[in-house]
């Protein structure tokens, strides 16, 4: 800025000890004063100065408000990755239910085998025996004695008559046995049994009671036995008391009937 420098300093020097016109402060003291002139016209703009250093980064501003944009389009499928390693085998599961039966296969081709041996004949041959005592005369049967079956009227098929007391079985099988005596006694019990090959079949024994039984009457029994071929059968008094077989009045005084059933 231009102006006329005037000073009341007689030495024409400011307190800075330099001539007032050389003082850059201009008015630093009261020794001199600047009489300003009118402002001059603005000079032309000088060239831009060199850029200063970059300033420090400012504080991040607040997130601005806005609407979320639309979802973009799905990108293309990427290339398949390599196959991973085979995992360990899992635990074996439970066995499933059996499947349906398959269709029958075709009949095989082969030679018919030889005919087997003939089997045993089915069924069995009928066999029966009926022997009895028919007599008008009474007879005493002592302990252990056989009961006579002497009548000439008898029926045999599959049996053989041995003597007046016994018969023989011709074929092994199962037989039904019926037997009966008509007795008169002085003491009780009266008892008799089937004997096979000299052995008393105790489960065939028939006996009266020791009391409250008649001293004369009929005593009978029936059972099923398994006999072997050749077995000899008879009836015996296997009790402790003797008794009498009555003479024929209303039929035989003793009989033995045997019928094969199997």
Rosetta blueprint (number, residue, H / E / L):
1 X L
2 X L
3 X E
4 X E
5 X E
6 X E
7 X E
8 X L
9 X L
10 X L
11 X L
12 X L
13 X E
14 X L
15 X L
16 X L
17 X L
18 X L
19 X E
20 X H
21 X H
22 X H
23 X L
24 X L
25 X L
26 X L
27 X L
28 X L
29 X L
30 X L
31 X L
32 X E
33 X E
34 X E
35 X E
36 X E
37 X L
38 X L
39 X L
40 X L
41 X L
42 X L
43 X L
44 X L
45 X L
46 X L
47 X L
48 X L
49 X L
50 X L
51 X L
52 X L
53 X L
54 X L
55 X L
56 X L
57 X L
58 X L
59 X L
60 X L
61 X L
62 X L
63 X L
64 X L
65 X L
66 X L
67 X L
68 X L
69 X L
70 X L
71 X L
72 X L
73 X L
74 X L
75 X L
76 X L
77 X L
78 X L
79 X L
80 X L
81 X L
82 X L
83 X L
84 X L
85 X L
86 X L
87 X L
88 X L
89 X L
90 X L
91 X L
92 X L
93 X L
94 X L
95 X L
96 X L
97 X L
98 X L
99 X L
100 X L
101 X L
102 X L
103 X L
104 X L
105 X L
106 X L
107 X L
108 X L
109 X L
110 X L
111 X L
112 X L
113 X L
114 X L
115 X L
116 X L
117 X L
118 X L
119 X L
120 X L
121 X L
122 X L
123 X L
124 X L
125 X L
126 X L
127 X L
128 X E
129 X E
130 X E
131 X E
132 X E
133 X E
134 X L
135 X L
136 X L
137 X L
138 X L
139 X E
140 X E
141 X E
142 X L
143 X L
144 X L
145 X L
146 X E
147 X L
148 X L
149 X L
150 X L
151 X L
152 X L
153 X L
154 X L
155 X E
156 X E
157 X E
158 X L
159 X E
160 X E
161 X E
162 X L
163 X L
164 X L
165 X L
166 X L
167 X E
168 X E
169 X E
170 X L
171 X L
172 X L
173 X E
174 X E
175 X E
176 X E
177 X E
178 X E
179 X E
180 X E
181 X E
182 X E
183 X E
184 X E
185 X L
186 X L
187 X L
188 X L
189 X L
190 X L
191 X E
192 X E
193 X E
194 X E
195 X E
196 X E
197 X L
198 X L
199 X E
200 X E
201 X L
202 X H
203 X H
204 X H
205 X L
206 X E
207 X E
208 X L
209 X L
210 X L
211 X L
212 X L
213 X L
214 X L
215 X L
216 X E
217 X E
218 X E
219 X E
220 X E
221 X E
222 X E
223 X E
224 X E
225 X E
226 X E
227 X E
228 X L
229 X L
230 X L
231 X L
232 X E
233 X E
234 X E
235 X E
236 X E
237 X L
238 X L
239 X L
240 X L
241 X L
242 X L
243 X E
244 X E
245 X E
246 X L
247 X L
248 X L
249 X L
250 X L
251 X L
252 X L
253 X L
254 X E
255 X E
256 X E
257 X E
258 X E
259 X E
260 X E
261 X L
262 X L
